[in-house]
Amino acid sequence: MLPPGGPKCLPNRASGATTASTSERLRSASAGAFESWFAALARRLVAEGLGAARAREIAFSTVMLLEGAFLMSRTLRSTQPMAVAGRTAVAIVERALDEAPASLGPRR
């Protein structure tokens, strides 16, 4: 069980979700933050052998998975959604890397 209010990380979600239709400036800032997360993860996945399009897809999926789990963890006051999402994110990334062309070199 988490304390009231739950974990206090990834503040981008709340500001982006609540202001997306009312403040273009905040929406844009939140979108920029998400884009930086997507880009950082995609760069790492490309370095590990994934093609750029597949790496971006995996980056999107991973961030969306963790963002949803974070919201559920706060709502339920439980770490279980984050634990499950973490294991699932690892499995998604590992599977994608295993499916990457072997000609791109070692991956781990």
Backbone as a ProteinNet text record, in pm:
[ID]
protein_1_A
[PRIMARY]
MLPPGGPKCLPNRASGATTASTSERLRSASAGAFESWFAALARRLVAEGLGAARAREIAFSTVMLLEGAFLMSRTLRSTQPMAVAGRTAVAIVERALDEAPASLGPRR
[TERTIARY]
83.9	0	88.3	52.6	127.3	65	143.8	87.6	-10	-98.7	-191.3	-116.5	-170.2	-105.6	-11.5	35.6	119.8	252.4	320.7	450.7	438.5	542.7	537.9	641.2	633.2	726	647.8	719	659.9	543.9	569.4	461.9	407	471.7	427.1	285.3	249	118.3	4.3	8.5	-102.3	-115.5	-5.3	-14	-55	-3.9	-39.1	-184	-231.3	-368.5	-471.5	-445.7	-547	-544.1	-434.2	-425.5	-423.6	-427.4	-413	-513.3	-633	-734.1	-753.1	-684.2	-706.5	-584	-464.8	-344.5	-247.2	-234.8	-143.4	1.2	36.1	173.6	209.2	121.8	147.6	137.4	43	30.2	157.8	209.1	330.8	450.6	459.5	569.3	560.2	440.1	422	454.5	410.7	441.1	591.5	659.7	805	873.5	822	879.1	859.3	737.3	713.3	802.4	812.8	896.6	1040.7	1089.6	1228.5	1244.5	1142.5	1147.5	1145	1053.4	1044.1	1177.1	1232.1	1355.5	1472	1483.6	1594.8	1587.7	1470.3	1455.7	1474.9	1419.3	1433.8	1580.9	1656	1799.3	1871.8	1839.6	1904	1868.7	1743.2	1700.4	1764.4	1779	1848.1	1993.3	2056	2194.7	2207.2	2098.9	2098.1	2059.3	2026.4	2000.9	1863.2	1771.6	1638	1639.4	1550.7	1531	1463.9	1478.9	1428.2	1277.1	1201.1	1054.9	1011.8	1072.6	1037.6	1081.1	1195.4	1244.1	1148.3	1098.5	1005.3	874.4	828.7	705.7	722.6	834.5	861	872.7	937.3	949.3	811.2	725.1	589	517.1	522	451.4	500	630.6	686.9	646.2	656.9	618.4	469	386.9	242.1	208.8	274.4	252.5	286.2	401.3	443.5	357.8	318.6	232.2	97.1	39	-88.5	-74.2	34.7	58.4	78.5	146.6	167.7	33.3	-53.7	-186.3	-264.1	-258.9	-328.3	-266.9	-135.1	-69.6	-113.1	-121.3	-166.5	-311.2	-394.8	-537.1	-563.4	-494.5	-514.2	-428.1	-335.8	-237.8	-167.6	-117.2	-51.5	65.6	171.3	285.3	268.1	166.1	147.3	138.8	60.2	56.8	194.6	276.8	410.2	498.9	487	567.5	531.2	403.3	358	400.5	382.7	421.3	571.7	649.4	794.3	835.5	778	808.8	763.2	647.8	595.5	681.7	725.3	811.9	942.4	999.9	1123.7	1099.3	988.9	957.9	939.7	872.6	851	984.5	1070.6	1200.4	1286.7	1290.8	1371.9	1324.6	1194.3	1141.8	1177.7	1161.9	1195.7	1343.8	1429.2	1572.9	1605.3	1537.3	1558.9	1516.5	1417.8	1368	1444.8	1534.3	1612.6	1706.6	1739	1830.4	1963.8	2008.3	2133.2	2254.6	2241.8	2354.8	2395.5	2317.6	2349.2	2441.8	2486.6	2584	2522.4	2606.9	2557.8	2463.7	2366.8	2265.6	2259.8	2339.4	2327.8	2457.7
-118	0	124.3	221.3	346.2	448.7	544.3	650	734.4	808.1	894.9	983.7	994	1073.5	991	878.3	787.6	847.4	782.6	830.1	964.6	1042.1	1176.7	1194	1108.3	1121.2	1135.8	1162	1179.5	1279.9	1403.9	1502.7	1543.4	1503.6	1541.2	1493.7	1378.7	1320.5	1410.6	1453	1532.3	1665	1733.1	1863.2	1848.1	1746.8	1727.1	1688.4	1599.4	1550.2	1657	1735.8	1832.1	1961.7	1988.1	2116.7	2102.3	1980.4	1957.7	2036.6	2052.8	2123.8	2268.5	2311.8	2448.2	2537.9	2483.3	2565.8	2507.5	2573.7	2527	2528.2	2623.8	2633.7	2513.1	2477.3	2362.1	2230.8	2223.6	2103	2080.9	2186.9	2179.1	2138.4	2193.6	2157.4	2010.1	1962.8	1822	1731.8	1770.9	1692.2	1686.4	1796.6	1799.1	1705.3	1700.8	1609.8	1465.1	1431.5	1295.4	1262.1	1354.7	1331.8	1305.2	1375.6	1353.1	1212.8	1163.7	1027.6	925.9	946.1	855	851.1	969.4	978.4	912.3	933.2	874.3	721.7	667.4	522.2	467.5	534.3	488.3	488.8	591.9	595.7	475	444.2	329.6	199.3	184.8	62.2	50.1	161	159.1	117.7	170.3	133	-15.4	-75.5	-218.1	-305	-242.3	-320.8	-311.1	-238.6	-225.2	-120.3	-138.6	-35.9	84.8	201.6	325.8	322.9	275.2	274.5	179	61	-35.9	16.4	80	135.3	241.6	327.7	432.2	369.3	266.7	197.1	135.4	71.7	12.3	121.8	232.5	344	397.2	419.3	465.3	366.6	238.8	136.3	131.9	139.6	130.7	249.7	370.1	489	486.9	449.3	443.2	340.6	226.2	121.7	172.4	235	284.1	401.6	488.3	601	551.6	454.8	398.8	329.1	256.4	186.9	285.8	395.4	496.1	553.1	583.7	634.6	532.7	406.8	302.7	285.5	292.2	279.4	389.3	509.8	621.1	602.7	564.6	548.5	435.8	324.6	207.5	210.8	306.9	312.8	178.8	132.1	1.8	8.7	-62.3	-70.1	-181.4	-263.3	-376.9	-337.2	-235	-199.4	-162.5	-93.4	-57.1	-180.4	-272.2	-394.5	-477.2	-491.2	-567.9	-497.1	-366.3	-290.3	-297.9	-293.2	-303.2	-436.1	-544.1	-676.5	-686.5	-631	-635.5	-552.9	-435.8	-350.5	-422.6	-487.7	-563.4	-672.8	-744.7	-852.7	-798.5	-685.5	-624.7	-588.2	-523.7	-481	-602.3	-700.3	-819.3	-893	-904.7	-973.4	-896.4	-765.3	-684.6	-698.7	-699	-713.6	-852	-953.5	-1089.8	-1104.8	-1026	-1033.6	-944.1	-860.9	-770.8	-853.5	-804.2	-877.9	-906.4	-1029.7	-1070.5	-999.8	-951.6	-888.4	-755.3	-705.1	-576.4	-590.3	-709	-727	-769.5	-785.8	-831.8	-732	-783.6	-697.5	-714.9	-720.9	-722.3	-756.2
0	0	0	-79.8	-85.1	8.2	52.9	136	54.9	121.9	48.5	-49.6	-168.3	-271.8	-357.2	-304.2	-380.5	-419.7	-513.2	-556.9	-625.7	-619.4	-675	-785.9	-887.3	-998.8	-1128.6	-1235.8	-1367.5	-1367.7	-1327.2	-1320.2	-1455.1	-1562.3	-1695.3	-1722.8	-1672.4	-1700.6	-1657.5	-1533.5	-1481	-1554	-1573.2	-1638.4	-1784	-1851.5	-1992	-2010.4	-1927.3	-1941.7	-1909	-1806.6	-1763.7	-1842.9	-1912.1	-1982.8	-2133.8	-2185.4	-2328.9	-2411.9	-2361.6	-2440.3	-2396.8	-2292.6	-2243.4	-2252.2	-2253.2	-2258.1	-2359.3	-2471.4	-2575.6	-2526.5	-2447.3	-2396.3	-2307.8	-2214.9	-2128.9	-2205.5	-2298.6	-2380.7	-2459.6	-2517.2	-2596.1	-2510.1	-2391.5	-2300.6	-2261.1	-2232	-2196.6	-2314.6	-2432.5	-2552.8	-2574.6	-2550.7	-2564.7	-2467.3	-2345.2	-2245.7	-2289.3	-2331.9	-2379.3	-2498.3	-2592.3	-2709.9	-2670.4	-2569	-2526.7	-2469	-2397.2	-2343.6	-2457.2	-2553.3	-2667.7	-2742.9	-2769.1	-2847.1	-2775.3	-2644.9	-2569.4	-2572.9	-2550	-2550.9	-2692.1	-2791	-2929.5	-2971.1	-2933.4	-2965.7	-2906.2	-2783.5	-2717.7	-2788.3	-2826.6	-2894.5	-3032.8	-3103.1	-3233	-3212.8	-3108.6	-3078.4	-3046.7	-2998.6	-2966	-3085.1	-3199.4	-3319.8	-3381.7	-3319.8	-3378.5	-3489.6	-3586.7	-3687.5	-3623.2	-3683.2	-3624.4	-3601.5	-3699.6	-3685.3	-3573.5	-3568.6	-3463.3	-3326.7	-3320	-3193.2	-3140.9	-3228.2	-3185	-3136.8	-3206.3	-3165.1	-3025.8	-3001.7	-2871.1	-2765.3	-2798.9	-2704.5	-2667	-2765.5	-2737.8	-2646.4	-2682.8	-2605.5	-2461.3	-2443.8	-2309.8	-2224.2	-2278.1	-2201.8	-2171.4	-2269.4	-2245.1	-2137.1	-2142	-2042.5	-1902.4	-1888.2	-1756.9	-1708.8	-1799.8	-1761.7	-1709.9	-1779.3	-1734.4	-1599.9	-1583.8	-1457.4	-1342.8	-1372.1	-1268.5	-1221.9	-1316	-1282.3	-1198	-1238	-1161.6	-1022.8	-1013	-882.2	-787.7	-839.9	-755	-714.6	-809.9	-781.8	-682.8	-700.4	-614.6	-488.6	-483.3	-373.7	-357.8	-469.4	-474.2	-571.5	-539.6	-630.8	-733.8	-717.6	-807.6	-955.4	-993.3	-1135.7	-1191.5	-1113.9	-1161.4	-1172.8	-1078.5	-1083.5	-1207.2	-1232.5	-1348.6	-1477.1	-1482.5	-1601.7	-1625.4	-1519.7	-1534.1	-1595.5	-1543.7	-1599.8	-1745.6	-1775	-1911.1	-2005.2	-1960.7	-2043.9	-2075.7	-1976.8	-1999.4	-2103.2	-2090.2	-2184.6	-2326.6	-2339.9	-2471.9	-2536.2	-2459.1	-2512	-2545.8	-2456.5	-2483.1	-2607.9	-2622.6	-2741.5	-2868.6	-2864.8	-2982.7	-3017.3	-2916.6	-2941.9	-2995.4	-2944.5	-2992.8	-3138.5	-3180.9	-3318.1	-3413.9	-3362.2	-3447.3	-3534.2	-3652.9	-3740.9	-3672.8	-3680.8	-3616.3	-3677.2	-3799.7	-3866.3	-3803.3	-3712.3	-3651.7	-3530.8	-3501.7	-3395.1	-3264.6	-3160.9	-3029.7	-2966.7	-2892.2	-2831.9	-2682.1	-2602.1	-2456.8	-2397.5
[MASK]
++++++++++++++++++++++++++++++++++++++++++++++++++++++++++++++++++++++++++++++++++++++++++++++++++++++++++++

